[in-house]
């Protein structure tokens, strides 16, 4: 019986992104941003846009596949896919779904993408426009839990308290992202370095989160990756980046409503991480770089623990700034090397996939020497969640 896997079967052949803008400042509509990123990914891969025959996205992206196909003039649309679930939890799943379509023969050239233009469409911070609370919100909003920061702070506070993890661990995560953003021309927070003093003096959003330093941005822009069969990628201009492992989902009752999940202080990666590592035939010690989705720094903490990168008993010693930096510092676990959601942009994590590809190509601005394996950990504490591992040919 043949092995059921995506490991080494498909590759990312092209990446693209727009300029990243602050919330509501894009001069272009969301759909146009999506097209710009897709065209950039096709150009990067040396593939004509008409050859694209599939699209995969997540986070309820409004730029749907059939409309994109029409705008690009694709010859034939064979795959159009949206990952169910909350926001950035689907970033790795979208790449995996694109890869599954290619490997199964349902499509030959699939774009995974995410586009956001918040000047066009309200997200957070516009309460007067919000509809009446429904679903979980109907049980939470009357008690003041009206934002993701408030909801997730409760889980993170529980986890930090149970494990004796100090706030300095979250500070190191934030500072690493801001440090890397300072050399990234496309990072929204370039030119706004973060020091320990600045972080500590900033006002609270909700404990344990300081201001925007612990919270992701809200941005406009788009990013895209192009996935093809591994054999075809070898004939294209860019160095292939192979999908080694991917998983999505959640553990038992992780989606239990109204904060009633039995494993409460969790990022929901416990089974997902296990399945991802099994497919990749690797573990956290094999990774050269980590791109960990920051909706909030505390979510990164939980993600790193559940993927095996950090032991909660020694997190205070492991999560220090020097260990997270690239290319300088001790660099034991270089992380979010383009600035991440905190300081590059918040493109629901797809910008982190692009950065993983650059690291493996050897073209990243904050390049980690001799990178062969990169893990991308998707948005934590939602359900379902997803993660992936990508690598060079040397990792196969």
C-alpha positions in Angstrom: 0.0 0.0 0.0 1.4 3.4 -1.0 2.0 6.0 1.7 -0.6 8.7 2.0 1.4 11.9 2.3 2.1 15.3 0.9 5.8 15.1 1.9 8.0 16.1 -1.0 5.1 15.7 -3.5 4.4 19.4 -4.1 6.4 22.5 -3.9 5.9 26.3 -3.6 7.3 27.7 -6.9 6.3 31.4 -6.5 5.5 33.9 -3.8 4.0 37.4 -4.1 2.8 40.2 -2.0 1.6 43.8 -2.2 2.8 46.8 -0.3 1.5 46.4 3.2 -0.5 49.4 4.5 -1.8 50.5 7.8 -5.5 49.9 8.6 -7.7 51.4 5.9 -4.9 53.1 4.0 -4.7 51.0 0.8 -5.4 53.1 -2.3 -6.7 49.9 -4.0 -9.8 47.7 -3.4 -9.4 44.3 -1.7 -10.0 42.4 -5.0 -7.3 44.4 -6.8 -4.9 43.7 -4.0 -5.5 40.0 -4.3 -4.9 40.2 -8.1 -1.6 42.1 -7.5 -0.3 39.5 -5.1 -1.3 36.6 -7.4 0.3 38.2 -10.4 3.5 38.8 -8.4 3.5 35.1 -7.4 3.1 34.0 -11.0 5.9 36.3 -12.2 8.1 35.0 -9.4 7.4 31.4 -10.5 7.8 32.1 -14.3 4.2 30.9 -14.9 1.6 32.7 -17.0 -1.4 33.6 -14.9 -3.7 31.8 -17.3 -2.1 28.5 -16.3 -3.4 28.9 -12.7 -6.3 26.4 -12.4 -7.1 26.6 -8.7 -7.4 28.9 -5.7 -7.4 28.2 -1.9 -8.0 30.7 0.9 -9.3 31.0 4.4 -10.6 33.5 6.9 -13.7 34.1 4.8 -11.7 35.9 2.1 -14.1 37.8 -0.1 -12.0 37.4 -3.3 -13.5 34.2 -4.4 -11.9 31.8 -6.9 -14.3 32.0 -9.8 -14.1 35.8 -9.9 -10.3 35.7 -9.7 -10.2 33.2 -12.5 -12.4 35.4 -14.7 -10.2 38.5 -13.9 -7.0 36.6 -14.7 -8.4 35.0 -17.8 -7.4 31.5 -16.6 -7.9 28.8 -19.2 -9.8 26.4 -16.9 -10.8 26.6 -13.2 -10.5 23.2 -11.6 -10.3 23.9 -7.9 -11.9 26.6 -5.7 -11.5 26.1 -2.0 -12.1 28.0 1.3 -10.9 26.6 4.6 -13.6 26.7 7.3 -12.9 28.3 10.6 -11.5 31.4 12.4 -9.2 33.7 10.6 -5.5 32.9 10.7 -6.1 29.4 12.0 -6.4 28.4 8.4 -3.2 29.8 6.9 -1.3 26.5 6.8 -4.5 24.7 5.9 -4.9 26.8 2.7 -1.4 25.8 1.6 -2.1 22.2 2.4 -5.4 22.2 0.6 -3.7 23.7 -2.5 -1.1 20.9 -2.2 -3.7 18.2 -1.8 -5.5 19.4 -4.9 -2.2 19.3 -6.9 -1.1 15.9 -5.5 -4.5 14.3 -6.2 -4.6 15.5 -9.8 -7.6 17.8 -9.2 -5.5 20.8 -10.3 -2.1 21.5 -11.6 -1.2 25.0 -10.5 -3.0 26.4 -7.4 -2.7 29.8 -5.7 -3.2 30.0 -2.0 -3.8 33.6 -1.0 -5.2 36.1 1.6 -6.4 39.6 0.9 -7.6 42.4 3.3 -8.7 46.0 2.8 -10.1 47.3 5.9 -10.9 50.7 4.6 -13.5 48.9 2.5 -14.8 46.4 5.0 -15.1 46.9 8.8 -13.4 44.4 11.1 -12.6 45.5 14.7 -12.8 48.9 16.4 -16.1 49.8 14.7 -18.5 48.8 17.4 -21.2 51.2 16.3 -21.5 49.3 13.0 -21.6 45.9 14.7 -24.7 43.7 14.4 -26.4 42.4 17.5 -24.4 39.7 19.4 -25.2 36.1 18.2 -23.8 32.7 18.9 -21.0 32.7 21.5 -21.0 36.4 21.5 -24.5 36.5 23.0 -23.1 34.8 26.1 -19.8 36.7 26.3 -20.6 40.3 25.2 -22.9 41.0 28.2 -19.9 40.4 30.5 -17.6 42.6 28.5 -15.8 40.0 26.5 -16.2 41.7 23.1 -12.7 41.3 21.5 -10.4 38.4 20.8 -7.8 40.1 23.1 -10.2 39.8 26.0 -11.2 36.2 25.3 -7.7 34.9 24.6 -6.2 36.8 27.6 -8.1 34.5 29.9 -6.6 31.3 28.4 -3.1 32.7 28.4 -3.3 34.0 32.0 -4.4 30.5 33.1 -1.5 28.9 31.3 1.1 31.4 32.5 -0.2 31.1 36.1 -0.2 27.3 36.1 3.3 27.1 34.7 4.9 30.1 36.5 5.8 31.9 33.2 6.8 35.5 33.6 5.7 38.4 31.4 9.3 38.8 30.2 8.7 35.8 27.9 6.0 37.7 26.0 8.1 40.8 25.9 10.9 38.8 24.2 8.5 37.5 21.5 7.3 41.0 20.7 10.8 42.5 20.7 12.1 39.8 18.3 9.4 40.7 15.7 10.0 44.4 16.0 13.8 43.9 15.8 13.5 41.9 12.5 11.0 44.5 11.1 13.6 47.3 11.3 15.5 45.9 8.3 12.4 44.9 6.3 11.4 47.6 3.8 7.9 46.3 3.5 7.3 46.1 7.3 4.7 48.6 8.5 6.5 49.0 11.8 9.9 49.7 10.2 11.4 52.8 11.8 9.6 52.1 15.1 12.0 50.0 17.1 10.9 48.5 20.4 13.0 48.6 23.6 12.4 46.9 27.0 11.7 50.4 28.5 9.2 51.3 25.8 7.4 48.0 26.1 7.2 48.1 29.9 6.0 51.7 29.9 3.2 51.1 27.4 -0.4 51.0 28.6 -2.3 47.8 29.1 -4.9 46.6 26.6 -5.9 43.7 28.9 -3.5 41.8 31.1 -1.2 40.2 30.1 -1.2 42.3 26.8 0.7 45.6 26.6 -0.8 48.1 24.1 -0.2 47.0 20.4 3.1 45.5 21.2 1.5 42.2 22.3 -1.3 42.4 19.8 -1.3 41.9 16.0 -1.8 44.8 13.7 -4.8 45.5 11.4 -3.5 46.0 7.9 -4.4 46.2 4.2 -2.7 44.2 1.5 -2.5 40.7 0.0 -0.1 37.8 -0.2 0.0 34.7 -2.4 1.9 31.5 -2.9 1.8 29.3 -6.0 1.9 25.5 -5.5 2.8 23.0 -8.3 3.8 19.3 -8.5 7.4 18.8 -7.1 8.7 17.5 -10.5 7.5 20.6 -12.3 9.0 22.9 -9.7 12.5 21.7 -10.6 12.1 23.2 -14.1 11.0 26.6 -12.9 13.3 29.6 -12.2 13.1 29.6 -8.4 14.6 27.1 -6.0 11.8 24.8 -5.0 10.4 24.8 -1.5 8.8 21.5 -0.7 5.9 20.8 1.6 7.1 18.3 4.2 4.2 18.1 6.5 0.9 19.8 7.2 -2.1 19.3 9.5 -5.3 21.0 10.4 -8.1 20.5 12.9 -8.3 20.4 16.7 -8.3 18.1 19.7 -11.3 16.7 21.5 -14.0 19.4 22.0 -11.6 22.2 21.3 -14.6 24.0 19.6 -16.8 23.7 22.7 -18.7 27.0 22.8 -18.7 29.7 25.4 -15.3 28.9 26.9 -16.3 25.4 27.9 -13.5 23.4 26.2 -12.3 20.9 28.7 -8.6 21.7 27.8 -9.1 25.4 28.4 -5.6 26.9 28.5 -4.6 25.6 25.0 -3.8 26.9 21.5 -5.5 23.7 20.1 -2.4 22.4 18.4 -1.9 19.2 20.5 -3.1 16.7 17.9 -2.4 19.0 14.9 1.3 19.3 15.8 1.6 15.6 16.3 0.1 14.9 12.9 2.2 17.5 11.2 5.5 16.1 12.6 4.4 12.6 11.7 3.9 13.5 8.1 7.1 15.6 8.0 9.1 12.7 9.6 10.8 15.5 11.6 10.6 17.2 14.9 11.1 20.7 16.4 14.9 20.1 16.8 15.2 19.7 13.0 13.8 23.2 12.3 16.2 26.1 11.5 13.6 28.8 11.7 10.1 29.2 13.2 7.4 31.5 11.9 4.8 31.6 14.7 1.5 33.4 14.1 1.0 36.2 16.6 -2.5 37.2 17.1 -1.2 37.9 20.6 2.2 37.1 22.1 0.6 34.8 24.6 -0.7 32.7 21.7 2.8 32.3 20.4 3.9 31.0 23.8 1.1 28.3 23.7 1.9 27.4 20.1 5.6 26.9 20.8 4.9 24.7 23.7 2.3 22.6 21.9 4.6 22.1 18.9 7.5 21.0 21.2 9.7 24.0 20.6 9.5 25.2 24.3 9.2 23.3 27.5 6.7 25.2 29.8 8.9 24.4 32.8 11.9 26.3 31.3 10.0 28.9 29.1 11.4 31.8 31.2 15.0 30.7 30.2 14.2 29.7 26.6 12.1 32.8 25.6 14.8 35.5 25.8 15.5 37.9 23.0 19.0 36.7 22.0 17.7 33.2 21.3 15.0 34.5 18.9 17.1 36.7 16.7 18.5 36.2 13.2 21.1 36.3 12.0 22.9 37.6 15.1 22.5 36.7 18.7 22.6 33.1 20.0 19.9 32.3 17.5 18.8 29.0 19.1 15.3 29.5 17.7 15.2 32.4 15.2 11.6 33.4 14.9 9.3 35.7 12.8 12.3 36.9 10.8 10.5 39.4 8.7 8.6 41.0 11.6 5.5 38.7 11.8 2.0 39.8 12.4 3.2 42.2 15.1 5.6 44.3 13.1 5.6 43.3 9.4 1.9 43.2 8.7 -1.2 41.3 9.6 -2.0 39.4 6.5 -3.6 36.6 8.5 -0.2 34.9 8.6 0.3 34.3 4.8 3.2 36.8 4.9 4.9 34.3 7.3 4.7 31.6 4.6 6.3 33.9 2.1 9.1 34.6 4.6 9.6 30.9 5.2 10.1 30.5 1.4 12.6 33.3 1.3 14.6 31.7 4.2 14.8 28.4 2.3 15.8 30.2 -0.9 18.5 32.0 0.9 17.1 35.4 0.0 15.6 36.7 3.3 16.7 40.1 4.6 17.4 38.6 8.0 18.7 35.4 6.6 19.5 32.4 8.9 22.5 30.7 7.4 22.1 27.2 5.9 18.3 27.1 6.5 16.8 23.8 5.3 13.6 23.4 7.4 11.1 26.0 8.5 8.0 25.5 10.5 5.0 27.8 10.1 2.6 27.7 13.0 -0.9 29.1 12.2 -3.2 31.2 14.2 -3.6 29.8 17.8 -6.6 29.5 20.1 -9.2 29.4 17.3 -10.6 26.2 15.9 -9.7 24.6 13.6 -6.0 25.5 13.6 -3.3 24.5 11.2 0.5 24.3 10.8 3.0 23.2 8.2 6.7 22.4 7.7 8.5 23.3 4.5 12.0 22.5 3.4 14.7 22.5 0.7 15.6 19.5 -1.4 18.3 18.6 1.2 15.5 18.0 3.7 13.8 15.3 1.7 
